[in-house]
Amino acid sequence: MSFPRIVSREEWTVEREKLLEQEKAVTRARDGLSAARRAMPVVPVEKTYTFTSPAGEVTLLDLFQGRRQLIVRHFMFDPKWEEGCVGCSMQADNVGDLSHMHARDTSFVMIARAPLEKIEAFKTRMGWAHIPWVSSFGSDFNYDFNVSMEKGELPAVSSFIREDDKIFHASSVFDRGGEVFINTYNYLDVTPLGRQEEELAHPWDWWRHHDKYDSAEAANPGENWWTGVDKFKTRQVRHDGPATAQQAEAGAQ
């Protein structure tokens, strides 16, 4: 990328004021999108999902921790893997102090299909002591919310709301919709060089686990095979245990 134009402070101010109008338009558009998302209907969660946590077996309702809302980061961590997804890890690195969410009656949790012992080891390695994390291994949860498919794991963020003990699924965000959760991008986007991804085969090819940027053997995110997959209509059959009749019927449709 070429070096930016060099101008006087007066010329820069004129250009900056023009850009400011575009920024305001994007901000207003995002406010409108957020309002439309809040106006979406919700779906009752009829199934009781159980997870493995450091404290033992917990339910989806338990993950609310008594709060009204729950945000779930679906983390790509296949049971056969020894470490979690590079891209999901980048998003996890951008999760800050959860007290700010808690102040708005909202809990946050990472959920992955890997066994808890693998999750805990990886979580310790990456320094994520502040992030609650549970394992959905052996549960229908990942399959019902379309983040585990026959070809592998997918990243997503889902939100839930409860009324007493009744849980409702409010939203799920996939693909580039999840960029908003990577604050690293938000900071890079205000710099002259930006994300510096133009020459890469895939925009995410530069991502690494934060402790592996200096390693020539570090894994990169690999293939983004799930782009174009209809995550809202496809229903997957579990392949880590027996499927129910309902799952088998859904998977055949």
Secondary structure, 3 states (H helix, E strand, C coil): CCCCCCCCHHHHHHHHHHHHHHHHHHHHHHHHHHHHHHCCCCEECCCCCEEEECCEEEEHHHHCCCCCEEEEEECCCCCCCCCCCHHHHHHHHCCCCCHHHHCCCEEEEEEECCCHHHHHHHHHHHCCCCCCEEECCCCCHHHHCCCEECCEECCEEEEEEEECCEEEEEEEECHHHHHHHCHHHHHHCCCCCCCCCCCCCCHHHHCCCCCCCCCCCCCCCCCCCCCCCCCCCCCCCCCCCCCCHHHHHHHHC
